[in-house]
Amino acid sequence: MKRSFATLRPLWIAIAANLVWMNLFTLVRYFLFVRPMMREAFPGLPDVVPMSLPIFVAWGLWALIPILTVSVIAFLMLQRGRAGPVMAIFAGSLAWLLVYGSLWIAVYLMALAPLRLIGIVLPLTWMEMAVAAFIVRWAIRRTPGPVRPDTSP
């Protein structure tokens, strides 16, 4: 089944909006919580959270993973059936569990971050993903007509 750009327009709109939302939220989270708490937890490491162009490029590439994950999962879950707020929260929560839940559990198990930081970051990342799923819901709802597969040859 072939899909045209028009049928996927809400997804592209959501990805673009989530690129802005999630990158801004990630920067705020990083500078307000992650960076200071990591420096406090590992005072003996002078470069524990370095800031440089290659690091920001790498983080930018990493950011594509949660952005695309939440956008696609929410789009697939919300375009069919009931696209209500409960389904948006469920979609955001599923994407959060797949990306951030597994990431921060692994980070903690490798002793790369203190539990106190993880206790702050996990709820913030859940909120970020829930809002991103609501952005997908908004994009679907603002597009005229139902999202259907393209049936043209």
N, C-alpha and C positions, 0 to 999 in steps of 0.2 A: 504494500500500500504506500503510495507516494504522497508525501506532504509538501505542500508549497510553502513559500515564505509567508504568505498571508495567513494560512492556518496556524502557523507557529508564531505569528506576530506577538501575541501576548507573552510568550516565552521570551522572545528577544527583548521586549520592553522590560520584563521582570529582571532579566539578567543585567541589563544596563542600569536599572534602578538599584539593584542589589550590589552591583559593583561600587556604586557611590556609597550607599548606606553601610555596607559591611566593611569597606575600607576605612571610612571615617570612624565607625564604631571601634574597629580594631586598633586604630591609632590612639584613640582616647583610652581604651582599655590598657594598651601597652604603656603609654606614658603615665597614666594615673596609678596603675596597679602592678603590672608585670615587671616593668623595669626597676622601680624602687624596691619591690619586695624581693626580687631575685638578687639585687645588689646587697640587700640586707642579709639574705640567707647565705650568700657565698662571698663574704667580704675579702677572702684571700684570693679570689680570682679577679684580676684587674679588668679583664675583658669579658665578663660573664654575659653581658648583653650589649655587644658592640653596636655602634651605629656607623654605617658606611654605605656607599652606593651599592656595592655588591650584596650586602645584607638586605637592603630595602628591595632590591630587584628580586632576590630569592624569596622574601616574604610576599612580594607582589605575585609571584608565580604560585606560591603556596596558597594564597588567598583565593585563587581561581578554583581550588578544590572545593572548599565549603560553599562558595558562591554558586558554582555549577551544580553541586549536589543538592542544595536546598531548592534551587530554582527548578531543576528538572523533576525532583521527587514531588514537590508541591504542585507543579504544573500537571504531572501525570495523575496525581491523586485528586486534584480539584477540578479538572476539566470534565470529569465524569461524575454522574450522580449528584450528591449534595455537596455544594462548594461552600459550606457554611464555615463559621469561625471555629467550630470544634474540629473540623477536618483540617483547617489551616494549622491549628495548634498541633494536631497529630502529625501532620506532614513536617512541620518545623522541628518537632521533638524527635521524629525518626531520623531526619537529616542530622540533627545535633548529636544524637547517640552514635550514629555511624562515623561522624567526623571528629567532633570534639570529645565526646565521651571516651572513645577509644584512644585518641591522642593523649588526653590528660591522664588517663589510667596508666598508659605506657610510660609517660613522663614521670609519674609518681613511682611506679614500680622500679624504674631505673635510678631513682633518687636524684632526679634532675630538677625537682622543684619541691618546695615545702608544701605540706598538706594545707596549711593556712592559705597559701596562694591559690591552690586548686579549689578550695572551698569558696573563694571569691570569683575565680575565673569561670568555673562551670556554670553557675547561675547567669552570669553575664553573657556567656556564649549562648546559653539556651535562649535568653531574651533576644539576642541578636538574630538567631535562626528563626524564632517565632515571628518576629517582625518581618523578616525576609519572606516567610511563607505568606504573611498577610499582604506583602507587596505583590507577590505572585497572584494572590486572590484578587487584589485590586486590578492588576493588569488584565486578568481574564474577564472580570466584570465590566471593565471599561471598553472592551473590544466588542463592537456590534455583532450580534448573532452568535450562535453556538460555535464552539471550536469543533470542526469536523474534518475527517480525512478528506483530502482532495480526491475526487472520483474521476477527474478528467483524464483522458488517455495520455 
